Amino acid sequence: PLAGSWVVEDILGGGIIDDSRVTLDFSEQRVAGRATCNSYQGTWSLEDGQLSIVDVAVTMMACPEALMNQERRFLDALNSADGIRFDDTGALSLTSGGDDLLRARRER
């Protein structure tokens, strides 16, 4: 159910900056995408409902401070995620201890 491209629409309940782009691209054991300014990639697994995202590497381009702050919040949330949930609309939430960290929708 995770495989494919997702566009993040909320980070830690604060939405995302207009016209910025944050994505999650899940493929077999790999996750990659755009963190706001920079690209990232890592490894993921899902066993017994426990999500693990590890070995995340990020490019090092600089952007305006607000975008860099959003990127840091996204990467922190990504590293903290330990579960997933899908709502009635098909939106994906990455969770930690049952609390929503990130919400994303399938890219159209």
C-alpha positions in Angstrom: 0.0 0.0 0.0 3.0 2.4 0.5 4.5 1.8 -3.0 4.4 4.9 -5.2 4.7 8.6 -5.0 3.1 10.8 -2.3 2.9 14.5 -1.9 3.1 15.8 1.7 0.3 18.2 2.7 0.9 18.4 6.5 4.0 18.3 8.7 3.4 18.1 12.5 0.0 19.7 12.2 1.4 22.9 10.7 0.6 22.4 7.0 3.4 23.2 4.5 4.6 26.5 3.0 2.7 27.5 -0.1 4.4 26.6 -3.4 6.9 24.4 -1.6 7.1 20.7 -2.4 7.7 17.7 -0.1 7.4 14.2 -1.4 7.7 10.6 -0.4 8.5 8.0 -3.1 8.3 4.5 -1.7 9.7 1.6 -3.7 11.0 -1.8 -2.6 12.8 -1.0 0.7 13.8 2.4 -0.5 12.3 5.8 0.2 13.4 9.0 -1.5 12.0 12.3 -2.5 12.1 16.1 -1.9 12.5 17.3 1.6 11.7 20.9 0.6 15.0 22.3 -0.7 17.0 19.1 -0.8 16.6 15.6 -2.0 16.8 12.6 0.4 16.9 8.9 0.2 16.9 6.1 2.8 15.8 2.6 3.6 12.4 1.6 5.0 10.8 -1.6 6.4 7.3 -2.4 7.8 7.1 -5.4 10.1 4.1 -6.2 12.3 2.8 -2.6 11.8 6.1 -1.1 12.9 7.6 1.3 10.4 11.4 1.9 10.3 13.1 4.5 8.1 16.9 4.4 8.5 20.1 5.5 6.7 18.5 8.7 5.4 21.0 10.8 3.4 20.2 14.4 2.3 21.8 16.7 -0.2 23.2 19.9 1.2 21.7 22.9 -0.8 20.8 26.0 1.2 17.5 27.7 0.9 15.6 30.6 2.6 15.4 30.1 6.4 11.6 29.3 6.4 12.1 26.5 3.9 15.1 25.1 5.7 13.0 25.1 8.9 10.2 23.2 7.2 12.8 20.7 5.8 14.2 20.1 9.2 10.7 19.5 10.7 10.0 17.0 7.8 13.3 15.1 8.3 12.8 15.0 12.0 9.3 13.6 11.6 10.5 11.1 9.0 13.2 9.9 11.4 10.6 9.6 14.3 7.9 7.7 12.3 7.1 4.3 13.7 3.8 3.5 12.1 1.4 4.2 9.2 -2.3 4.8 8.9 -4.7 5.5 6.0 -7.8 7.6 6.5 -11.1 7.3 4.7 -10.0 9.5 1.9 -6.9 7.4 1.2 -4.5 9.9 2.7 -1.3 8.4 4.3 -0.2 9.4 7.8 3.2 8.5 9.1 2.8 8.3 12.9 4.8 8.1 16.1 3.2 6.5 19.2 -0.1 6.8 17.4 0.2 10.6 16.8 0.2 11.9 13.2 3.6 13.4 12.1 3.1 13.6 8.3 0.1 13.4 6.1 0.4 12.8 2.3 -1.7 12.0 -0.7 -0.9 9.9 -3.7 0.6 12.0 -6.5 -1.8 12.3 -9.4 
